Amino acid sequence: MIQPASVDETLALLKAGNYVADRSLATALYLALTLKRPLFLEGEAGVGKTEIAKVLATTMSRRLVRLQCYEGLDVGSAVYEWNYARQMIEIRLAEAMGDASRDTLGTDIFSERFLIKRPLLQALEPDTAGPPVLLIDELDRTDEAFEAFLLEVLADFQVTIPELGTVKAEHPPIVIITSNRTREIHDALKRRCLYHWIGYPNAERELTIVRTKVPGIAKRLSQEVVSFVQALRKEDLFKVPGVAETLDWAMALSELDVAALDPATVSDTLGVLLKYQDDIARMEGTRAKQLLDEVRAGLRAAE
């Protein structure tokens, strides 16, 4: 699919990939695509940041290049490194044959055929299907040194390899950067991007998401699941469930052939929603039943 020409087309593009977005997100994405600027997405874990890049790649028929960030990520893992084993073999062969001068050999072993291209360099390569979607996922897991390196990539869509020179993208990739905000990202990097915060959806949109992603779920069950999760997010928990956990819970309940929530089922399946034992201990039993009673009362009042 070609690039969307309006915010409405961007909404339709996301919808075609079963992504339920609000208009503000579609606007930010449309502007990023039109202005050819990276889109920096912040929000709690599990709210759908990473999924946007996947949906774009699928609906626009582009290659997805994913750089999963982690503590200690360096240029060798993110951009490129030299194939030292092959270079050593080449040196030994040249020495054995005696047909290569030092200068010639030095130039030859630092040619592109000995270069191992990592995600950032791969994303700068031309592609017949169009510029790829580059997903830099969970940037907040890296350190400030790596952020500083990214500035050249995000500003000019190029990287400099000392032995080869500068590699610049003929057409900029579509860049999606995500952060769970475990630490603040430096302003210098944010200035090179368009910014959007993705929060937890309201009940209406989350219900649409559940029914889109879990099409076989019973109507009553989907309402109870969403209402319960929405209520759960107001509790004093170490980590409240995201949309990903809502979907996991909905699918799990469907697999168990649950038609409607009951206290026993909620307590038995809390591990799908909550990932910390203290949170589970706080919610299981009496508190889960109280919350479920409140949810049912709210749904009856809304009918």
C-alpha contacts under 8 A as a table, 3 or more apart, distances in Angstrom:
res1	aa1	res2	aa2	distance
1	M	59	T	6.38
1	M	60	M	4.48
1	M	61	S	6.35
2	I	60	M	6.37
3	Q	33	L	7.45
3	Q	60	M	7.20
4	P	7	V	7.62
4	P	9	E	5.23
4	P	10	T	5.46
4	P	13	L	7.38
4	P	30	Y	7.19
5	A	9	E	6.29
5	A	10	T	7.61
5	A	30	Y	7.94
6	S	9	E	5.16
6	S	10	T	6.28
6	S	30	Y	6.76
7	V	10	T	4.95
7	V	11	L	6.26
7	V	23	R	7.62
7	V	26	A	5.94
7	V	27	T	5.40
7	V	30	Y	5.81
8	D	11	L	5.07
8	D	12	A	6.25
8	D	26	A	7.85
9	E	12	A	4.90
9	E	13	L	6.01
10	T	13	L	4.87
10	T	14	L	6.28
10	T	26	A	5.78
10	T	27	T	7.73
10	T	29	L	7.44
10	T	30	Y	6.08
11	L	14	L	5.24
11	L	15	K	6.10
11	L	21	A	6.89
11	L	22	D	7.93
11	L	23	R	7.18
11	L	26	A	5.60
12	A	15	K	4.91
12	A	16	A	6.05
13	L	16	A	5.16
13	L	17	G	6.72
13	L	56	L	7.85
13	L	59	T	6.60
14	L	17	G	5.17
14	L	18	N	6.52
14	L	19	Y	5.09
14	L	20	V	6.91
14	L	21	A	7.07
14	L	52	I	7.87
14	L	55	V	6.70
14	L	56	L	7.33
14	L	59	T	7.71
15	K	18	N	4.86
15	K	19	Y	5.09
15	K	20	V	5.96
15	K	21	A	7.64
16	A	19	Y	7.34
16	A	59	T	6.97
17	G	55	V	5.41
17	G	56	L	7.86
17	G	58	T	7.27
17	G	59	T	6.15
18	N	212	T	6.57
18	N	213	K	7.16
19	Y	52	I	7.60
19	Y	55	V	7.32
19	Y	209	I	7.52
20	V	205	R	7.32
20	V	208	T	7.29
20	V	209	I	5.93
21	A	25	L	6.39
21	A	26	A	6.67
22	D	25	L	5.68
22	D	26	A	6.51
23	R	26	A	5.00
23	R	27	T	6.03
24	S	27	T	5.08
24	S	28	A	6.33
25	L	28	A	5.15
25	L	29	L	6.17
25	L	196	H	6.97
25	L	198	I	7.73
26	A	29	L	5.08
26	A	30	Y	5.97
27	T	30	Y	5.08
27	T	31	L	6.18
28	A	31	L	5.25
28	A	32	A	6.20
28	A	39	L	7.62
28	A	194	L	7.17
28	A	195	Y	7.46
28	A	196	H	6.71
29	L	32	A	5.04
29	L	33	L	6.20
29	L	39	L	7.01
30	Y	33	L	5.19
30	Y	34	T	6.06
31	L	34	T	5.02
31	L	35	L	5.75
31	L	36	K	7.88
31	L	37	R	7.93
32	A	35	L	5.37
32	A	36	K	5.51
32	A	37	R	4.87
32	A	38	P	6.17
32	A	39	L	5.89
32	A	194	L	6.56
33	L	36	K	5.10
33	L	37	R	6.80
33	L	174	I	6.91
34	T	37	R	7.90
36	K	172	P	6.96
36	K	174	I	7.10
37	R	174	I	7.69
37	R	175	V	7.32
37	R	192	R	7.40
37	R	193	C	5.89
37	R	194	L	6.64
38	P	154	L	6.94
38	P	174	I	6.77
38	P	175	V	4.63
38	P	176	I	5.91
38	P	177	I	7.20
38	P	192	R	7.14
38	P	193	C	4.77
38	P	194	L	6.23
39	L	175	V	6.24
39	L	176	I	5.02
39	L	177	I	6.10
39	L	193	C	5.44
39	L	194	L	4.86
39	L	195	Y	5.96
39	L	196	H	7.51
40	F	176	I	6.15
40	F	177	I	4.72
40	F	178	T	5.94
40	F	179	S	7.83
40	F	190	K	7.26
40	F	193	C	5.89
40	F	194	L	5.90
40	F	195	Y	4.83
40	F	196	H	6.34
41	L	49	K	6.42
41	L	176	I	7.34
41	L	177	I	5.98
41	L	178	T	4.77
41	L	179	S	6.36
41	L	195	Y	6.11
41	L	196	H	5.14
41	L	197	W	5.79
41	L	198	I	6.83
42	E	49	K	7.56
42	E	178	T	5.79
42	E	179	S	4.86
42	E	180	N	5.89
42	E	181	R	6.52
42	E	195	Y	7.89
42	E	196	H	6.50
42	E	197	W	4.90
42	E	198	I	6.13
43	G	47	V	6.95
43	G	49	K	7.57
43	G	179	S	6.71
43	G	180	N	5.37
43	G	181	R	6.78
43	G	197	W	5.66
43	G	198	I	4.98
43	G	199	G	5.78
44	E	47	V	6.24
44	E	180	N	5.24
44	E	181	R	7.35
44	E	198	I	7.68
44	E	199	G	6.92
44	E	200	Y	7.91
44	E	242	G	7.41
45	A	48	G	7.99
45	A	180	N	5.69
45	A	242	G	6.52
46	G	49	K	7.57
46	G	241	P	7.73
46	G	242	G	4.65
46	G	243	V	5.57
46	G	244	A	4.91
46	G	245	E	7.15
47	V	198	I	6.81
47	V	199	G	6.77
47	V	200	Y	6.23
47	V	242	G	5.54
47	V	243	V	5.19
47	V	244	A	6.62
48	G	51	E	5.18
48	G	52	I	6.69
48	G	198	I	7.90
48	G	243	V	7.24
48	G	244	A	7.43
49	K	52	I	5.69
49	K	53	A	7.68
49	K	178	T	6.30
49	K	198	I	7.26
50	T	53	A	5.76
50	T	54	K	6.88
50	T	135	L	7.63
50	T	137	D	6.83
50	T	178	T	6.82
51	E	54	K	5.04
51	E	55	V	6.07
52	I	55	V	5.14
52	I	56	L	6.14
53	A	56	L	5.12
53	A	57	A	6.23
53	A	64	L	7.65
53	A	133	V	6.67
53	A	134	L	7.71
53	A	135	L	6.23
53	A	176	I	6.28
54	K	57	A	5.23
54	K	58	T	6.26
54	K	64	L	6.99
55	V	58	T	5.11
55	V	59	T	5.95
56	L	59	T	5.32
56	L	60	M	5.69
56	L	61	S	7.87
56	L	62	R	7.63
56	L	133	V	7.35
57	A	60	M	5.46
57	A	61	S	5.57
57	A	62	R	4.61
57	A	63	R	5.99
57	A	64	L	5.63
57	A	132	P	7.45
57	A	133	V	5.96
58	T	61	S	5.09
58	T	62	R	6.55
59	T	62	R	7.91
61	S	129	A	7.03
62	R	129	A	6.05
62	R	130	G	6.42
62	R	131	P	6.95
62	R	132	P	5.24
62	R	133	V	6.47
63	R	129	A	7.72
63	R	131	P	7.78
63	R	132	P	4.75
63	R	133	V	6.14
64	L	132	P	5.86
64	L	133	V	4.88
64	L	134	L	6.17
64	L	135	L	7.31
65	V	119	P	6.02
65	V	120	L	7.99
65	V	122	Q	7.41
65	V	123	A	6.30
65	V	132	P	6.82
65	V	133	V	6.04
65	V	134	L	4.84
65	V	135	L	6.13
66	R	119	P	6.48
66	R	134	L	5.93
66	R	135	L	4.68
66	R	136	I	6.19
66	R	137	D	7.22
67	L	78	A	6.88
67	L	119	P	5.86
67	L	120	L	7.43
67	L	134	L	7.62
67	L	135	L	6.01
67	L	136	I	4.90
67	L	137	D	6.11
68	Q	135	L	7.97
68	Q	136	I	6.27
68	Q	137	D	5.03
68	Q	138	E	6.85
69	C	73	L	6.50
69	C	136	I	6.98
69	C	137	D	5.84
69	C	138	E	5.64
69	C	139	L	5.66
69	C	140	D	7.91
69	C	141	R	6.01
69	C	142	T	6.12
70	Y	73	L	5.66
70	Y	138	E	7.68
70	Y	139	L	7.75
70	Y	141	R	4.94
70	Y	142	T	5.37
71	E	141	R	5.41
71	E	142	T	4.75
71	E	143	D	6.80
72	G	142	T	6.44
72	G	143	D	7.26
73	L	77	S	6.48
73	L	78	A	7.01
73	L	142	T	6.26
73	L	146	F	7.30
74	D	77	S	5.57
74	D	78	A	6.13
74	D	146	F	6.59
75	V	78	A	5.00
75	V	79	V	5.17
75	V	80	Y	6.49
75	V	81	E	7.79
75	V	146	F	7.70
76	G	79	V	5.85
76	G	80	Y	5.05
76	G	81	E	4.89
76	G	118	R	7.65
77	S	80	Y	6.58
77	S	81	E	7.44
77	S	118	R	6.30
78	A	118	R	5.37
78	A	119	P	5.82
78	A	120	L	5.97
79	V	117	K	6.41
79	V	118	R	4.64
79	V	119	P	6.05
79	V	120	L	4.93
79	V	121	L	5.22
80	Y	115	L	6.94
80	Y	116	I	5.58
80	Y	117	K	4.76
80	Y	118	R	4.99
80	Y	121	L	6.72
81	E	115	L	6.22
81	E	116	I	5.36
81	E	117	K	6.95
81	E	118	R	7.74
82	W	110	F	7.79
82	W	114	F	5.96
82	W	115	L	4.90
82	W	116	I	5.80
83	N	86	R	5.59
83	N	87	Q	6.27
83	N	114	F	5.39
83	N	115	L	6.09
83	N	116	I	6.25
84	Y	87	Q	4.92
84	Y	88	M	6.12
84	Y	114	F	7.99
85	A	88	M	5.27
85	A	89	I	6.39
86	R	89	I	5.05
86	R	90	E	6.13
86	R	114	F	7.00
87	Q	90	E	5.02
87	Q	91	I	6.20
87	Q	109	I	5.68
87	Q	114	F	6.91
88	M	91	I	5.03
88	M	92	R	6.18
89	I	92	R	5.13
89	I	93	L	6.14
90	E	93	L	5.17
90	E	94	A	6.12
90	E	109	I	7.22
91	I	94	A	5.14
91	I	95	E	6.14
91	I	105	L	7.34
91	I	109	I	7.91
92	R	95	E	5.10
92	R	96	A	6.08
93	L	96	A	5.05
93	L	97	M	6.13
94	A	97	M	5.18
94	A	98	G	5.78
94	A	99	D	6.20
94	A	100	A	5.84
94	A	105	L	7.76
95	E	98	G	4.95
95	E	99	D	7.41
95	E	100	A	7.37
97	M	100	A	7.97
100	A	104	T	6.23
100	A	105	L	5.92
101	S	104	T	5.25
101	S	105	L	6.00
102	R	105	L	5.16
102	R	106	G	6.01
103	D	106	G	5.13
103	D	107	T	6.34
104	T	107	T	5.27
104	T	108	D	6.13
105	L	108	D	4.99
105	L	109	I	6.15
106	G	109	I	5.66
106	G	110	F	6.56
107	T	110	F	5.51
107	T	111	S	6.65
108	D	111	S	5.41
109	I	114	F	6.50
110	F	114	F	6.47
110	F	115	L	7.56
110	F	163	E	6.38
110	F	164	L	7.37
111	S	114	F	5.92
111	S	115	L	6.99
111	S	164	L	7.19
112	E	115	L	5.00
112	E	164	L	7.97
117	K	120	L	7.99
117	K	121	L	5.73
117	K	122	Q	5.99
118	R	121	L	5.67
118	R	122	Q	6.04
119	P	122	Q	4.98
119	P	123	A	6.13
120	L	123	A	5.25
120	L	124	L	6.82
120	L	134	L	7.70
121	L	124	L	5.35
121	L	125	E	6.94
121	L	159	V	7.37
122	Q	125	E	5.46
123	A	131	P	7.75
123	A	132	P	6.17
123	A	133	V	7.55
123	A	134	L	6.16
123	A	173	P	6.33
124	L	157	F	7.08
124	L	158	Q	7.14
124	L	167	V	7.64
124	L	168	K	6.58
124	L	169	A	4.53
124	L	170	E	7.62
124	L	171	H	7.89
124	L	172	P	7.09
124	L	173	P	6.74
125	E	169	A	6.22
125	E	170	E	7.82
126	P	130	G	7.49
126	P	131	P	6.72
126	P	169	A	7.09
126	P	170	E	6.72
126	P	171	H	7.29
127	D	130	G	5.33
127	D	131	P	6.04
127	D	132	P	7.22
129	A	132	P	7.98
131	P	171	H	6.19
131	P	172	P	6.40
131	P	173	P	4.72
131	P	174	I	6.73
132	P	173	P	5.20
132	P	174	I	6.23
133	V	173	P	5.81
133	V	174	I	4.61
133	V	175	V	5.95
133	V	176	I	7.44
134	L	173	P	6.30
134	L	174	I	5.85
134	L	175	V	4.74
134	L	176	I	6.19
135	L	175	V	6.04
135	L	176	I	4.94
135	L	177	I	5.97
135	L	178	T	7.88
136	I	139	L	6.48
136	I	175	V	7.52
136	I	176	I	6.24
136	I	177	I	4.72
136	I	178	T	6.46
137	D	176	I	7.94
137	D	177	I	5.86
137	D	178	T	5.04
137	D	179	S	6.97
138	E	141	R	5.88
138	E	177	I	7.41
138	E	178	T	5.10
138	E	179	S	4.53
138	E	180	N	6.32
139	L	142	T	5.74
139	L	177	I	6.97
139	L	178	T	6.19
139	L	179	S	5.42
140	D	143	D	7.48
140	D	179	S	5.41
140	D	180	N	6.74
140	D	181	R	6.22
140	D	182	T	6.15
140	D	183	R	5.82
140	D	184	E	7.17
140	D	185	I	6.60
141	R	182	T	7.54
142	T	146	F	6.60
142	T	147	E	7.56
143	D	146	F	5.68
143	D	147	E	6.63
144	E	147	E	4.88
144	E	148	A	6.21
144	E	186	H	7.61
145	A	148	A	5.16
145	A	149	F	6.52
146	F	149	F	5.05
146	F	150	L	6.39
147	E	150	L	5.13
147	E	151	L	6.80
147	E	186	H	7.65
147	E	189	L	6.98
148	A	151	L	5.48
148	A	189	L	7.70
149	F	152	E	6.46
149	F	153	V	7.56
150	L	153	V	5.11
150	L	154	L	6.10
150	L	189	L	7.67
151	L	154	L	5.29
151	L	155	A	5.91
151	L	188	A	7.59
151	L	189	L	6.13
151	L	192	R	7.72
152	E	155	A	5.26
152	E	156	D	5.78
152	E	157	F	6.82
152	E	158	Q	6.40
152	E	159	V	6.65
153	V	156	D	5.70
153	V	157	F	4.43
153	V	158	Q	4.98
153	V	159	V	5.93
154	L	157	F	5.47
154	L	158	Q	7.89
154	L	189	L	7.96
154	L	192	R	6.41
154	L	193	C	7.83
155	A	192	R	6.08
156	D	168	K	7.68
157	F	168	K	6.04
157	F	169	A	5.87
157	F	172	P	6.11
157	F	173	P	7.90
158	Q	166	T	6.75
158	Q	167	V	5.45
158	Q	168	K	4.13
158	Q	169	A	6.14
159	V	166	T	5.75
159	V	167	V	5.42
159	V	168	K	6.61
160	T	164	L	7.89
160	T	165	G	5.63
160	T	166	T	4.22
160	T	167	V	6.17
161	I	164	L	5.35
161	I	165	G	5.09
161	I	166	T	5.97
161	I	167	V	7.45
162	P	165	G	5.53
162	P	166	T	7.93
169	A	172	P	5.66
169	A	173	P	7.74
179	S	182	T	7.72
181	R	184	E	6.13
181	R	185	I	7.89
185	I	189	L	7.20
185	I	190	K	7.22
186	H	189	L	5.71
186	H	190	K	6.62
187	D	190	K	4.94
187	D	191	R	6.03
188	A	191	R	5.35
188	A	192	R	7.00
189	L	192	R	5.50
189	L	193	C	7.06
190	K	193	C	5.25
190	K	194	L	7.42
190	K	195	Y	7.34
191	R	194	L	7.61
200	Y	242	G	7.02
200	Y	243	V	7.26
201	P	204	E	7.92
201	P	205	R	5.89
201	P	206	E	5.64
201	P	243	V	8.00
202	N	205	R	5.59
202	N	206	E	6.10
202	N	230	Q	7.94
203	A	206	E	5.11
203	A	207	L	5.99
203	A	226	V	6.46
203	A	227	S	6.83
203	A	230	Q	6.75
204	E	207	L	5.22
204	E	208	T	6.43
205	R	208	T	5.02
205	R	209	I	6.20
206	E	209	I	4.89
206	E	210	V	6.19
206	E	226	V	6.66
206	E	243	V	7.44
207	L	210	V	5.13
207	L	211	R	6.23
207	L	222	S	6.79
207	L	223	Q	6.76
207	L	226	V	6.02
208	T	211	R	5.22
208	T	212	T	6.01
209	I	212	T	5.07
209	I	213	K	6.05
210	V	213	K	5.27
210	V	214	V	5.58
210	V	215	P	7.67
210	V	222	S	6.91
210	V	226	V	7.97
210	V	246	T	7.62
210	V	247	L	6.06
210	V	250	A	7.28
211	R	214	V	5.20
211	R	215	P	5.10
211	R	216	G	7.77
211	R	217	I	6.90
211	R	222	S	7.16
212	T	215	P	5.59
213	K	247	L	7.30
214	V	217	I	5.84
214	V	247	L	7.33
214	V	250	A	7.12
214	V	251	M	6.44
216	G	254	S	7.70
217	I	221	L	6.92
217	I	222	S	6.38
217	I	250	A	7.37
217	I	251	M	7.79
217	I	254	S	6.07
218	A	221	L	5.23
218	A	222	S	6.15
218	A	259	A	6.48
219	K	222	S	5.30
219	K	223	Q	6.45
220	R	223	Q	5.23
220	R	224	E	6.31
220	R	259	A	7.43
220	R	260	A	6.56
221	L	224	E	5.09
221	L	225	V	6.00
221	L	258	V	7.70
221	L	259	A	5.89
221	L	260	A	4.95
221	L	261	L	6.76
222	S	225	V	5.11
222	S	226	V	6.19
222	S	250	A	7.09
223	Q	226	V	5.39
223	Q	227	S	6.06
223	Q	299	L	7.98
224	E	227	S	5.13
224	E	228	F	5.88
224	E	260	A	7.36
224	E	261	L	6.85
224	E	295	V	6.90
224	E	296	R	7.30
224	E	299	L	7.91
225	V	228	F	5.23
225	V	229	V	6.20
225	V	246	T	7.37
225	V	249	W	7.83
225	V	250	A	6.74
225	V	261	L	7.74
226	V	229	V	5.21
226	V	230	Q	6.02
226	V	246	T	7.20
227	S	230	Q	5.07
227	S	231	A	6.17
227	S	295	V	6.05
228	F	231	A	5.11
228	F	232	L	6.02
228	F	291	L	7.12
228	F	292	L	6.59
228	F	295	V	6.10
229	V	232	L	4.80
229	V	233	R	6.29
229	V	241	P	7.17
229	V	246	T	6.84
230	Q	233	R	5.41
230	Q	234	K	7.20
231	A	234	K	5.50
231	A	235	E	7.19
231	A	291	L	7.27
231	A	295	V	7.65
232	L	235	E	5.34
232	L	240	V	7.05
232	L	241	P	7.80
232	L	291	L	7.88
233	R	237	L	7.86
233	R	240	V	5.34
233	R	241	P	6.87
235	E	240	V	7.92
237	L	240	V	5.88
237	L	279	D	5.70
238	F	276	Y	7.44
238	F	278	D	7.98
238	F	279	D	6.50
239	K	274	L	7.25
239	K	275	K	7.45
239	K	276	Y	7.47
239	K	279	D	7.70
240	V	274	L	7.00
241	P	244	A	7.71
241	P	245	E	5.59
241	P	246	T	6.94
241	P	273	L	5.73
241	P	274	L	6.23
242	G	245	E	5.36
242	G	246	T	6.49
243	V	246	T	4.90
243	V	247	L	6.26
244	A	247	L	5.23
244	A	248	D	6.21
245	E	248	D	4.89
245	E	249	W	6.02
245	E	272	V	6.63
245	E	273	L	5.23
245	E	274	L	7.96
246	T	249	W	5.17
246	T	250	A	6.14
246	T	273	L	6.79
247	L	250	A	5.03
247	L	251	M	6.12
248	D	251	M	5.23
248	D	252	A	6.06
248	D	272	V	6.64
248	D	273	L	7.64
249	W	252	A	4.98
249	W	253	L	6.07
249	W	269	T	7.67
249	W	272	V	5.74
249	W	273	L	6.33
250	A	253	L	5.26
250	A	254	S	6.18
251	M	254	S	5.05
251	M	255	E	6.18
252	A	255	E	5.07
252	A	256	L	6.34
252	A	272	V	7.95
253	L	256	L	4.98
253	L	257	D	6.32
253	L	258	V	5.43
254	S	257	D	4.98
254	S	258	V	5.88
254	S	259	A	7.89
255	E	258	V	7.69
258	V	261	L	7.06
261	L	265	T	6.53
261	L	266	V	6.69
261	L	292	L	7.84
262	D	265	T	5.48
262	D	266	V	6.26
262	D	289	K	7.89
262	D	292	L	7.58
263	P	266	V	5.15
263	P	267	S	6.20
263	P	285	G	7.35
263	P	288	A	6.54
263	P	289	K	5.15
263	P	292	L	7.12
264	A	267	S	5.26
264	A	268	D	6.10
264	A	285	G	7.97
265	T	268	D	5.06
265	T	269	T	6.15
266	V	269	T	5.36
266	V	270	L	5.96
266	V	284	E	7.79
266	V	288	A	6.99
267	S	270	L	5.41
267	S	283	M	7.94
267	S	284	E	5.04
267	S	285	G	6.29
267	S	288	A	6.88
268	D	271	G	7.61
269	T	272	V	5.71
269	T	273	L	7.46
270	L	273	L	5.25
270	L	274	L	5.91
270	L	280	I	6.45
270	L	284	E	7.39
271	G	274	L	5.19
271	G	275	K	6.22
271	G	280	I	7.06
272	V	275	K	7.42
274	L	277	Q	7.88
274	L	279	D	6.60
274	L	280	I	6.26
275	K	279	D	7.59
275	K	280	I	7.73
276	Y	279	D	5.37
276	Y	280	I	6.42
277	Q	280	I	4.98
277	Q	281	A	6.00
278	D	281	A	5.11
278	D	282	R	6.13
279	D	282	R	5.10
279	D	283	M	6.31
280	I	283	M	5.22
280	I	284	E	5.86
281	A	284	E	5.61
282	R	287	R	7.38
283	M	286	T	7.53
283	M	287	R	5.22
283	M	288	A	5.29
284	E	287	R	6.20
284	E	288	A	5.29
285	G	288	A	5.54
285	G	289	K	6.39
286	T	289	K	5.18
286	T	290	Q	6.23
287	R	290	Q	5.03
287	R	291	L	6.12
288	A	291	L	5.13
288	A	292	L	6.10
289	K	292	L	5.04
289	K	293	D	6.12
290	Q	293	D	5.13
290	Q	294	E	6.28
291	L	294	E	5.10
291	L	295	V	6.21
292	L	295	V	4.96
292	L	296	R	6.18
293	D	296	R	5.18
293	D	297	A	6.13
294	E	297	A	5.10
294	E	298	G	6.14
295	V	298	G	5.11
295	V	299	L	6.23
296	R	299	L	5.10
296	R	300	R	6.14
297	A	300	R	5.16
297	A	301	A	6.16
298	G	301	A	5.12
298	G	302	A	6.27
299	L	302	A	5.08
299	L	303	E	6.45
300	R	303	E	5.32
